[in-house]
Amino acid sequence: MRTAGPSKSAICLAAAGLAAMLCLAPDAHAGERLTLANGFDVVCDHHAVVDGRVRVYLKAAKPDYFELKPEDLQAVEVVPDAPALLDSTVAKPVAAASVAKKDLQLTAADLHQLLAKAGLEHNVDEDLLASLVKAESGGQVRARSRAGAQGLMQLMPATAADLGVADSLAPEQNVRGGTAYLDSLLTRYHDNIALALAAYNAGPAAVDKYRGIPPYAETRAYVARVIHEFNRRVRARVKAQQRDSDRTGTALVAMKSERVGHE
């Protein structure tokens, strides 16, 4: 989705409806939502402290976990009756991640700056980029998936090479390459966010084969997750802009009243 355009609101509303449809799942389970120091959160089955590290277990039935430093974990919230399909997908990119011993963390301000710069260069909404990063890596710079995807935007080696990314674990290179790739997908699918995200997750060939979002549970839940987060961010941004506008209007009225009082 491009930063500017008259159809932004319509696209967001349509995306919200799509997210609600894709998020439906028959089963439910309790889990935890972990808030990380970098401003992101991860839904998991449970966590435990082992040898001074925080192990985040993604599924109760499988030993899938990744580790954090204690200071990287800000808060823990119990999530009752969380949708199983959506939760497993939210955690999946990080579940597959192995974090290097020397963790490199970006502050929320650092990540905002990277995404803002990349978004401006490619005319892609920064909030869309942030939503994708959250789903792909949870903001973990050194995230690595079992399939070989790396970094904040989980670039596959071949894709990174095509995009001119020499080091996928270098935040600026990763974000620049991932944004360029998403930009190309948005162009390919005529700014259809859902199709572009599906292609980012499952590949353009799958989207073209099925002429839409592929019937893969993982991909459908991924698209719903990113769009849900994107809509949340857009609503928050609109509210903030409205508050700023109201404050400006109030200040102007006060200034005008003060001038009238002195005349």
Residue pairs with C-beta under 8 A, 6 or more apart in sequence:
1 8
1 11
1 124
1 125
1 128
1 186
1 191
1 193
2 123
2 124
2 125
2 186
2 191
3 119
3 120
3 123
3 124
3 125
3 126
4 123
5 191
11 191
11 193
12 230
12 231
12 234
15 193
15 194
15 227
15 230
15 231
16 227
16 228
16 231
18 194
18 223
18 224
18 227
19 223
19 224
19 225
19 227
19 228
19 231
21 224
22 220
22 221
22 223
22 224
23 83
23 85
23 86
23 221
23 224
23 228
24 83
25 83
25 84
25 85
25 86
27 83
27 84
27 85
28 81
28 82
28 83
28 84
29 45
29 81
29 82
29 84
29 87
30 78
30 79
30 80
30 81
30 82
31 43
31 44
31 45
31 46
31 78
31 79
31 82
31 87
32 43
32 44
32 45
32 46
32 47
32 76
32 77
32 78
32 79
33 41
33 42
33 43
33 44
33 76
33 77
33 78
33 79
34 41
34 42
34 43
34 44
34 47
34 56
34 73
34 75
34 76
34 77
35 41
35 73
35 74
35 75
35 76
35 77
36 42
36 68
36 72
36 73
36 74
36 138
36 139
37 71
37 72
37 73
37 74
37 105
38 72
38 105
38 106
38 107
38 108
38 111
38 139
38 140
39 108
39 111
39 139
40 133
40 134
40 138
40 139
41 134
41 138
42 56
42 90
42 91
42 94
42 138
43 79
43 82
43 87
43 90
43 91
44 56
44 57
44 58
44 91
44 95
45 57
45 58
45 59
45 60
46 57
46 60
47 54
47 55
47 56
47 57
47 73
47 76
48 54
48 55
48 57
49 55
49 70
50 67
52 70
53 67
53 68
53 69
53 70
54 67
54 68
54 69
54 70
54 72
54 73
55 65
55 66
55 67
56 65
56 66
56 67
56 68
56 94
57 63
57 64
57 65
58 64
58 65
58 66
58 88
58 91
58 92
58 94
58 95
59 88
59 95
64 95
64 96
65 95
66 94
66 95
66 97
66 98
66 99
67 99
68 99
68 103
69 103
72 103
72 105
79 87
85 217
85 221
86 221
86 224
86 225
88 221
89 135
89 218
89 221
89 222
89 225
90 135
90 225
92 218
92 222
93 135
93 136
93 137
93 138
93 143
93 145
93 149
93 154
94 137
94 138
94 140
94 143
96 144
96 145
96 146
96 147
96 149
97 137
97 138
97 140
97 142
97 143
97 144
97 145
98 144
99 140
99 142
99 143
100 142
103 140
103 141
103 142
104 141
104 142
104 169
104 171
105 141
106 114
106 139
106 141
106 171
110 171
111 130
111 133
111 139
111 152
111 171
112 126
112 130
114 171
114 172
114 175
115 126
115 129
115 130
115 133
115 175
115 179
116 126
118 124
118 129
118 175
118 176
118 178
118 179
119 125
119 126
119 128
119 129
119 179
121 176
121 179
122 179
122 180
122 182
122 183
123 183
124 179
124 182
124 183
124 186
125 230
127 230
127 233
127 234
127 237
128 182
128 193
128 226
128 230
129 175
129 178
129 179
129 182
130 229
130 233
131 226
131 227
131 229
131 230
131 233
132 153
132 178
132 182
132 197
132 200
132 226
133 139
133 152
133 153
133 175
133 178
134 226
134 229
135 222
135 225
135 226
135 229
136 143
136 149
136 152
136 153
136 154
137 143
137 151
137 152
137 153
137 154
139 152
140 152
141 151
141 152
141 169
141 171
141 174
142 151
142 169
143 150
143 151
143 152
143 154
144 150
145 154
147 156
148 156
148 157
149 155
149 156
150 157
150 160
150 168
150 169
150 174
151 168
151 169
151 170
151 171
151 174
151 178
152 171
152 174
152 175
152 178
153 174
153 175
153 177
153 178
153 179
153 181
153 182
154 178
155 163
155 165
155 168
155 174
155 177
155 178
155 181
157 168
159 177
159 181
160 168
160 174
160 177
163 177
163 180
163 181
164 177
165 173
165 174
165 176
165 177
166 173
167 173
168 174
168 177
181 200
182 196
182 200
185 195
185 196
185 199
185 200
185 204
186 192
186 193
186 196
188 196
188 199
188 204
189 195
189 196
189 199
189 207
193 227
193 230
194 213
194 223
194 227
195 207
195 212
195 213
197 222
197 223
197 226
197 227
198 206
198 207
198 212
198 213
198 214
198 219
198 222
198 223
199 206
199 207
201 218
201 219
201 222
201 223
202 214
202 216
202 218
202 219
206 214
206 216
206 219
207 213
207 214
213 219
213 220
213 223
214 220
